[in-house]
Amino acid sequence: MANNSKYDSLSREQLIEKIQKLEKERYGLVWEDKEEEVAKRCDSELPLLKEDCSREIVSDPTLPYNIIIEGDNYHSLYALSFTHKKSIDVIYIDPPYNTGKKYEWKYNDAWVDENDQYKHSKWLSFMGKRLRLAKNLLTYDGVIFISIDEHELAQLKLLCDKIFGEKNYIATLPRLTKKAGKTTNVVANNNDFVLIYCRNKGRVFNTLEFVDKEYKHKDEYVASRGKYKLSQTLDYSSIQYSASLDYEIELDGEIFRPGGVSHEEMIKRQQRNPSSDFCWRWSKDLYDFGLANDFIVIKRTKKGSRIYTKTYQNVIIYLLAELN
């Protein structure tokens, strides 16, 4: 049985005119906006929220209370548009991802699966109606967060650009969903995404200063460089090995080599030239610069002595061209 469409009754000339009009549309999403019964009914019937006091949980009656609304999300958003218009600061939406999996989501009381030729149009119609309602609930500086995965990420970004405006896009954050690997012939998809939009671009987030308690040491440069921490040894084993970074350092009467090896072991390592092994993070020129400017510290413990580099709050060391 053929699918009924609003284009079935159009003549050939009318269809050509439709196509030509679409071709003149500006860049963006174009889809057949599928009619949804729940939205259509709201044009003639106003959904009402009914309080069920038998299910309330009250721990402290003096504190503000929260409400959980059960029901179709379109009905809920539509009802809130009368009571909470432009009064909600933050909205988080976790919509169906439209992966095509059986029984994932319904449209007009019918399950949408991977064989539905209109699954993307239905999803965009579904999301578009609800995002427009959600936008009208946001305060002037309100923010909306929307979870999604790769199946509709590109479409959702364009849809939100259309509804909220490109200038009100804040970020797309990757969210780790599983840490274990996944058997695949291509790439393991271990994350989904969170799109963030605001109603009006401005100062949406309050920035907070990050305080790292490891910055607890002071020296004579504290006024200009700030406090420093000793979190990095000068030698690492997990970086790409380079023979030019494998050299001896004589400091305070001691001789240091990357990884604490002997002179003979260092020579053999240089000759072996492995792809990865202990070596210094800094070249000899940068080390000389760091030593002369008090960026080098010997840290002595019961296990032995190691060279550390000072990490100051306000300083990044660049190797000047003339040192090369």
C-alpha positions in Angstrom: 0.0 0.0 0.0 1.5 3.4 -1.0 2.3 5.9 1.7 -0.1 8.9 1.7 1.6 12.2 1.2 0.5 15.8 1.1 2.1 15.9 -2.4 -0.1 13.2 -3.9 -2.7 15.6 -5.1 -0.3 18.0 -6.7 0.2 18.2 -10.5 3.6 17.8 -12.2 3.8 21.6 -12.6 3.0 22.2 -9.0 5.7 19.7 -7.9 8.3 21.4 -10.1 7.4 24.7 -8.6 7.8 23.3 -5.1 11.2 21.9 -5.9 12.3 25.2 -7.5 11.2 27.0 -4.4 13.2 24.6 -2.1 16.3 25.1 -4.3 16.1 28.9 -3.5 15.9 28.3 0.2 18.9 29.5 2.2 21.4 27.0 3.6 20.0 24.9 6.4 17.9 21.9 7.2 15.0 21.1 4.8 12.6 18.3 5.8 9.0 17.4 5.6 7.4 18.5 8.8 5.4 15.5 9.8 2.2 16.3 11.6 2.1 15.0 15.2 -1.2 14.2 16.9 -0.2 15.4 20.4 0.7 18.8 19.0 -2.4 19.0 16.9 -4.7 18.2 19.9 -3.1 21.1 21.9 -4.6 23.5 19.4 -8.1 22.7 20.6 -7.5 21.1 24.0 -5.5 22.6 26.8 -3.5 20.0 28.8 -3.8 20.4 32.6 -1.4 19.3 35.3 -3.1 17.4 38.2 -1.3 17.2 41.5 -1.1 13.8 43.1 -0.4 14.5 46.8 -0.4 10.8 47.7 3.0 10.5 46.0 4.7 13.6 47.5 7.9 13.3 49.5 8.4 16.0 52.1 11.6 16.0 54.2 11.5 19.6 55.3 8.3 21.7 54.7 10.3 24.9 55.2 12.4 24.3 52.1 11.4 25.0 48.5 9.9 21.9 46.8 10.4 20.4 43.4 7.9 18.9 41.0 8.1 15.8 38.8 5.7 15.9 35.8 4.7 12.5 34.4 3.2 12.5 30.9 4.0 13.3 27.3 6.8 15.8 27.2 5.0 17.9 24.6 2.0 18.2 26.9 4.2 19.1 29.8 6.2 21.8 28.0 3.0 23.2 26.5 1.3 23.4 30.0 4.5 25.0 31.4 4.5 27.6 28.7 1.5 29.2 30.4 2.8 29.0 34.0 6.6 29.3 33.6 7.2 31.3 30.4 10.7 32.9 30.4 11.2 31.8 34.0 13.4 28.7 33.9 17.2 29.1 34.2 18.4 25.7 33.1 16.9 23.0 30.9 18.4 19.5 30.3 16.9 17.3 27.6 17.7 13.7 27.0 15.7 12.9 23.8 15.5 9.7 21.8 18.8 9.3 19.9 17.0 7.9 16.8 19.4 5.0 16.5 16.8 2.8 14.7 16.7 0.3 17.6 13.3 -1.3 18.0 11.0 0.2 20.6 13.3 3.2 21.2 10.7 5.9 20.6 7.2 6.5 19.2 5.7 9.0 16.8 1.9 9.2 16.6 1.7 6.1 18.7 3.9 4.1 16.2 7.4 2.8 16.9 10.0 4.5 14.7 12.7 1.9 13.6 15.6 1.9 11.1 13.3 0.9 8.2 11.1 4.0 8.6 12.0 6.1 5.5 10.8 9.2 7.4 12.6 8.5 10.6 14.8 11.6 10.3 11.9 13.9 9.3 9.8 12.5 12.1 12.7 13.1 14.6 13.3 16.6 13.4 9.6 17.4 13.6 9.4 15.8 17.1 12.4 17.8 18.3 11.6 21.1 16.6 8.2 21.4 18.3 9.6 20.6 21.7 12.7 22.8 21.4 10.6 25.8 20.4 8.4 25.3 23.5 11.6 24.8 25.7 13.1 28.0 24.3 10.1 30.0 25.4 10.5 28.7 29.0 14.1 30.0 29.3 14.9 33.2 31.1 16.8 35.9 29.3 20.1 34.4 30.3 18.8 30.8 30.4 20.8 27.8 29.1 19.7 24.5 27.6 21.7 21.3 27.5 20.8 18.5 25.1 22.2 15.0 25.0 22.7 13.3 21.7 24.9 10.8 19.9 26.3 10.6 16.3 23.1 9.5 14.7 21.4 12.9 14.9 24.3 15.2 16.1 24.7 17.0 12.8 20.9 17.5 12.3 20.4 18.6 15.9 23.2 21.2 15.6 21.5 22.8 12.5 18.1 22.6 14.1 19.3 24.4 17.3 21.1 27.0 15.1 17.7 27.6 13.5 15.7 27.8 16.7 18.2 29.4 19.2 20.4 31.2 16.6 24.0 30.4 15.7 25.2 33.2 17.9 23.7 31.6 20.9 25.6 28.3 20.5 28.0 27.8 23.4 29.7 24.4 22.9 29.4 20.7 22.1 30.9 18.6 24.9 31.9 15.0 24.5 30.6 12.8 27.3 32.4 9.5 28.1 29.8 6.7 28.2 32.0 3.7 28.5 35.7 3.2 29.3 36.1 -0.3 28.0 37.0 -0.8 24.4 34.4 -2.0 21.9 35.0 -4.7 19.2 34.8 -2.9 15.9 36.4 -2.9 12.5 36.6 0.9 12.5 36.5 3.1 15.6 35.1 2.4 19.0 32.3 4.9 19.9 32.7 5.3 23.6 31.1 8.7 23.9 28.1 10.8 23.1 27.7 14.6 23.2 25.9 17.4 25.0 25.0 20.5 23.0 24.8 23.8 24.9 22.8 26.8 23.8 21.7 30.0 25.6 18.7 32.1 24.9 20.8 35.3 24.6 24.6 35.3 24.2 26.2 37.1 27.1 27.8 36.2 30.3 26.0 32.9 30.8 28.5 31.2 33.1 30.2 32.6 36.1 33.9 31.8 36.0 35.6 30.5 39.1 39.3 30.6 39.8 40.8 27.1 39.9 42.9 26.7 43.0 45.5 24.0 42.8 46.7 23.2 46.4 49.9 21.8 45.0 51.1 25.4 44.4 52.4 25.7 47.9 56.1 26.5 47.6 57.6 30.0 47.5 60.9 31.4 46.5 62.4 34.9 45.8 60.3 35.2 42.6 56.9 34.7 44.2 55.9 38.3 43.5 56.3 37.9 39.7 56.0 34.2 39.1 53.6 33.2 41.9 53.9 30.1 44.0 55.3 26.9 42.4 54.8 23.1 42.7 57.1 20.2 42.1 55.0 17.8 40.1 57.2 17.0 37.2 60.5 15.2 37.1 63.0 16.4 34.4 63.2 12.8 33.1 60.2 10.8 31.7 59.9 7.3 30.4 56.7 7.7 28.4 57.8 10.3 25.8 59.5 9.7 22.5 63.1 8.9 23.0 65.8 11.1 21.5 69.5 10.6 22.0 70.0 14.4 22.1 67.9 14.4 25.3 69.9 11.6 26.9 72.9 13.3 28.5 74.6 13.6 31.9 73.9 16.5 34.3 76.3 17.4 37.1 74.6 19.3 39.8 75.6 20.0 43.5 78.3 17.4 43.3 76.1 14.6 41.9 75.8 13.2 38.4 72.3 12.6 37.1 71.2 10.5 34.1 67.6 9.9 32.8 66.1 7.0 34.7 69.0 6.8 37.2 71.0 4.5 35.0 74.8 4.1 35.0 77.0 5.8 32.4 77.5 2.5 30.6 73.7 1.8 30.5 73.1 5.3 29.1 75.6 4.8 26.3 74.0 1.5 25.4 70.6 3.2 25.3 71.9 5.9 23.0 73.3 3.2 20.7 70.1 1.2 20.8 68.0 4.4 20.1 64.7 3.0 21.2 61.4 4.6 20.2 60.4 5.1 23.8 62.6 5.2 27.0 63.9 7.4 29.7 65.3 10.8 28.6 65.2 14.4 29.7 62.2 16.6 28.9 64.4 19.5 28.2 67.3 19.9 25.7 70.7 20.8 27.1 70.2 24.5 26.1 66.8 24.7 27.8 68.2 23.0 30.9 71.1 25.5 31.1 68.5 28.3 30.8 66.3 26.8 33.5 69.3 26.3 35.8 70.5 29.9 35.4 66.9 31.2 36.1 66.2 29.0 39.1 63.7 26.6 37.5 65.6 23.5 38.6 65.4 21.7 42.0 66.9 18.5 43.4 64.4 16.5 45.4 66.0 14.1 47.8 64.1 11.1 49.3 65.0 7.8 50.9 64.8 6.3 47.4 67.4 8.7 46.0 67.7 12.1 44.4 65.9 13.3 41.3 65.8 16.5 39.4 62.5 18.3 39.3 61.4 21.4 37.4 59.4 24.1 39.1 56.0 24.7 37.7 55.0 28.3 38.6 51.5 29.6 38.6 52.3 32.5 36.3 55.2 31.3 34.1 55.6 29.2 30.9 59.1 28.6 29.7 59.8 29.1 26.0 63.1 28.1 24.5 64.3 31.3 22.8 65.5 31.0 19.2 69.0 32.2 20.2 69.5 29.2 22.5 69.2 26.8 19.5 
